[in-house]
Amino acid sequence: MEFKHTSVLLQETIGQLEIKKDGIYMDGTLGGGGHAFEVAKRLDGGRLVGFDQDGEAVEAARRRLASFDDKVTVIQSNYCNAVNILKEMGIGGVDGILLDLGVSSYQLDALERGFSYKYDTALDMRMDRGQAFSAKDIVNGYSEAELFRVIRDYGEEKFAKNIAKHIVAARKGKPVETTGELNEIIRGAIPAKMRQTGGHPSKRTFQALRIACNRELEVLQESLGEFIAFLNPGGRLCIITFHSLEDRIVKRAFREKENPCVCPPDFPACVCGRKAEGRVITRKPILPGEEELAENKRSKSAKLRVFEKMAGGG
């Protein structure tokens, strides 16, 4: 199966990166290389380093970016390792960083990856297939309390308690091994009346398991400060999120980097010494236009937020 992925908010992101032809750029989530292709096209004397933890995405990106071989480097790794890798390559800072978070269309549609509730296949959901830990380990190994926390916090599922209870009861007989088995368990845990509205009953639980399996929110939270610090003066960090959990983390981090002072509001002057590292460019997130929404349903929940490093350093 060919790695297919439609880049969301493509022109908006490229515009916000304000690409300098001799600049150094980093794409932390290459996917099929759509955003990276547009960045590379605009470089002359510049460089792009792209990362993805999914081996199949890396192969697809290498093929797509082959014509830019002299100015593009593709690396298989989680973006949380990117700054260290770039430093090892002798790069001390970058002019722009791009993250397009979430699951690619390819990952959702590839049966054997186990990301989608639409197909009955092995429970997996690993973005890096070299990783031992999968969604199956969460479903069969976590306690009822841990399952409840994951489904409630990462899926924002109001029936999380009942779903966790039903999973634990079901696995007493035999391990839960497929997405189809999990679908049936979730179905049984949600009242029939509630299953009529709000989309597929498994949607939120599958999202929660995927996030937990790949440590998506922790990795994002741990990387944002490091990325902003690694930007060259005037450099920009562009992040596309697909659900409220990611968006809240990005929004909060950007706001804190713009206004880090923790002094009480009645203090006449700042004494905490915390200095702003830059400014938030997007007071409200940039959303897909009508044309993109009509062409790509997946773009519906996408939000782009942009932070600019202070021109004088910081």
C-alpha positions in Angstrom: 0.0 0.0 0.0 1.4 3.4 -1.0 1.9 6.0 1.8 -0.7 8.6 1.0 -1.3 11.7 3.1 -2.9 15.0 2.2 -1.0 17.8 3.9 -3.4 20.0 5.9 -3.2 23.8 6.0 -0.3 23.5 3.5 -0.2 27.0 2.0 -1.0 28.7 5.3 1.8 26.9 7.1 4.4 27.6 4.4 3.3 31.3 4.4 3.7 31.5 8.2 7.2 29.9 8.2 8.4 32.9 6.3 11.0 30.8 4.6 14.4 32.3 3.9 16.1 30.6 0.9 19.4 30.2 2.8 17.7 29.2 6.1 17.8 26.0 8.1 14.4 24.3 8.7 13.2 21.3 10.6 10.0 19.2 10.0 9.4 17.0 13.1 6.5 15.0 11.5 7.4 14.3 7.9 4.5 12.0 7.0 4.5 11.7 3.2 6.7 14.8 2.9 4.1 17.3 1.6 5.0 20.2 3.8 8.7 19.4 3.5 8.5 19.4 -0.3 7.1 22.9 -0.3 9.9 24.1 2.1 12.6 22.4 0.1 11.3 24.0 -3.1 12.0 27.4 -1.7 15.5 26.8 -0.5 18.7 27.9 -2.3 21.7 27.4 -0.1 19.5 26.5 2.8 18.8 23.1 4.4 15.8 21.0 5.7 16.1 18.2 8.2 13.0 16.0 8.5 12.1 13.5 11.2 9.4 10.8 11.5 9.2 7.8 13.8 7.2 5.8 11.3 9.6 3.8 9.0 7.0 3.7 6.2 6.6 7.5 6.3 10.3 7.9 6.2 10.6 5.8 3.0 7.7 7.7 1.4 9.3 11.0 2.3 12.7 10.0 1.0 11.1 9.1 -2.4 9.1 12.3 -2.6 12.1 14.5 -1.6 14.7 12.6 -3.7 15.1 15.5 -6.1 16.3 17.8 -3.2 18.9 15.3 -2.1 21.6 18.0 -1.7 19.6 20.1 0.7 17.3 17.6 2.5 18.2 15.1 5.2 15.6 12.5 6.3 15.9 10.8 9.7 13.8 8.1 11.3 13.3 9.3 14.9 10.7 10.7 17.2 10.8 14.5 17.1 11.6 14.6 20.8 15.1 13.6 19.8 15.4 16.2 17.0 17.3 19.0 18.8 20.0 16.6 20.1 20.4 15.0 16.7 20.7 18.4 15.0 23.3 19.5 17.5 25.3 16.3 16.8 25.1 17.3 13.1 26.7 20.6 14.0 23.5 22.7 13.7 23.2 25.2 16.5 19.8 26.6 15.7 17.1 26.7 13.0 15.0 29.3 11.3 11.8 27.4 11.4 10.2 24.3 12.9 7.0 22.6 11.7 4.9 19.9 13.5 1.8 18.4 11.8 0.5 16.3 14.7 -2.0 13.4 14.5 -2.4 10.3 12.4 -1.8 10.2 8.7 -4.5 8.9 6.3 -2.1 6.1 5.4 -1.8 5.0 9.0 -5.6 5.0 9.5 -6.2 3.1 6.2 -3.4 0.5 6.6 -5.3 -2.5 8.1 -2.3 -4.0 9.8 -1.5 -0.9 11.8 -4.7 -1.2 14.0 -5.3 2.6 14.3 -8.9 2.5 13.0 -12.1 1.2 14.5 -13.5 0.8 11.0 -11.6 -2.5 10.3 -11.3 -5.7 12.4 -7.6 -6.2 12.7 -4.9 -6.7 15.4 -4.8 -4.1 18.1 -1.6 -2.2 17.5 -1.5 1.6 17.1 2.3 2.0 17.2 3.6 4.9 15.1 7.1 3.4 15.5 6.8 -0.2 14.7 10.1 -0.9 16.3 8.6 0.0 19.7 7.6 -3.1 21.7 4.7 -1.5 23.6 1.3 -1.4 21.8 -2.3 -0.6 22.4 -2.9 -4.3 23.0 -0.6 -4.1 26.1 -2.6 -1.1 27.4 -6.0 -2.9 27.0 -4.8 -6.1 28.5 -2.3 -4.9 31.1 -3.5 -1.6 32.6 -5.6 -1.8 35.8 -9.3 -0.6 35.6 -8.3 2.7 37.3 -5.5 3.3 34.7 -7.8 2.4 31.8 -10.4 4.8 33.2 -7.8 7.6 33.5 -6.5 7.1 29.9 -9.9 6.9 28.3 -11.2 9.9 30.3 -8.2 12.2 30.0 -7.0 11.3 26.4 -10.4 10.5 24.9 -12.5 13.0 26.8 -15.0 10.1 26.9 -17.9 10.5 29.4 -18.5 6.8 29.6 -14.8 6.1 30.4 -15.6 4.4 33.7 -18.0 2.0 32.2 -15.8 1.2 29.2 -12.8 0.5 31.5 -15.0 -1.8 33.6 -16.3 -3.7 30.5 -12.7 -4.1 29.2 -11.5 -5.6 32.5 -14.5 -8.0 32.6 -14.0 -9.1 29.0 -10.3 -9.8 29.3 -10.9 -12.2 32.2 -12.1 -14.8 29.7 -9.3 -14.2 27.1 -7.0 -11.3 26.1 -8.6 -8.6 23.9 -6.6 -9.0 20.7 -8.4 -7.2 17.8 -10.0 -3.9 17.1 -13.3 -5.7 16.4 -13.3 -7.3 19.8 -12.6 -3.9 21.4 -15.4 -2.3 19.3 -17.9 -4.8 20.7 -16.8 -4.2 24.3 -17.1 -0.4 23.9 -20.5 -0.8 22.2 -21.8 -2.8 25.2 -20.5 -0.2 27.6 -22.3 2.8 26.0 -26.1 3.1 26.5 -28.0 2.4 23.2 -29.6 5.9 23.2 -26.2 7.5 23.4 -24.8 5.4 20.5 -27.3 7.1 18.1 -25.5 10.5 18.3 -21.9 11.8 18.3 -20.3 9.5 15.6 -18.8 6.1 16.1 -19.0 4.9 19.8 -15.3 3.8 19.6 -13.9 7.0 18.3 -12.8 8.6 21.6 -11.5 5.4 23.2 -9.4 4.6 20.1 -8.0 8.1 20.2 -7.1 7.7 23.9 -5.3 4.4 23.3 -3.3 5.8 20.4 -2.2 8.8 22.4 -1.2 6.7 25.4 0.5 4.1 23.3 2.7 6.7 21.5 3.1 9.1 24.5 1.9 11.8 22.2 1.0 14.5 24.8 4.0 14.0 27.0 6.4 14.2 23.9 4.6 17.4 22.8 4.8 19.0 26.2 8.4 18.1 26.8 9.5 19.3 23.3 7.9 22.8 23.0 10.3 24.7 25.3 13.3 23.0 23.7 12.1 23.9 20.2 11.5 27.6 21.0 15.0 27.8 22.7 16.5 26.2 19.5 15.0 28.7 17.1 17.3 31.4 15.7 16.2 35.0 16.4 13.1 35.7 14.3 12.6 32.0 13.7 9.1 30.5 13.8 7.5 27.4 15.3 4.4 26.3 13.4 2.2 23.6 14.9 -0.9 21.9 13.4 -3.1 20.2 16.0 -6.1 18.0 15.5 -7.8 17.8 18.9 -8.4 20.0 21.9 -5.9 18.2 24.1 -2.9 19.0 21.8 -4.2 22.5 21.0 -4.5 23.4 24.7 -0.9 22.3 25.4 0.4 24.4 22.4 -1.7 27.4 23.3 -0.6 27.4 27.0 3.1 26.9 26.1 3.1 29.7 23.6 1.4 32.0 26.0 3.8 31.2 28.8 6.8 31.8 26.5 5.4 35.2 25.5 4.5 36.2 29.1 6.5 34.1 31.6 6.3 36.5 34.5 5.0 34.9 37.7 5.0 38.0 39.9 1.7 38.8 41.6 -0.3 41.3 39.5 -0.2 44.0 42.3 3.7 44.1 42.2 4.8 47.5 40.8 7.6 45.8 38.8 8.7 42.3 37.8 11.1 40.7 40.2 11.0 37.1 39.1 13.4 37.8 36.2 11.7 35.6 33.7 12.0 37.2 30.2 9.7 36.7 27.2 11.3 34.4 24.5 9.1 35.7 21.7 5.6 36.4 20.7 2.5 34.5 19.7 1.7 35.3 16.0 -1.7 33.6 16.0 -4.0 35.2 18.6 -6.7 32.8 17.2 -5.6 29.6 15.4 -5.6 29.6 11.6 -8.3 27.2 10.3 -8.8 25.5 7.0 -10.8 27.4 4.3 -14.0 26.2 2.7 -12.2 24.8 -0.3 -9.8 22.7 1.8 -12.7 21.5 4.0 -14.6 20.4 0.8 -11.6 18.5 -0.6 -10.3 16.9 2.6 -12.7 16.0 5.4 -9.7 15.2 7.7 -8.8 18.9 7.8 -12.0 19.8 9.7 -10.5 19.7 13.2 -7.1 21.2 12.2 -5.7 24.3 13.9 -2.5 26.1 13.1 -0.7 28.1 15.8 2.5 30.1 15.3 5.2 31.4 17.7 8.0 33.7 16.7 11.3 33.8 18.6 12.3 37.3 19.8 14.5 39.0 17.1 17.1 40.0 19.7 17.5 36.4 21.0 15.9 35.4 24.3 
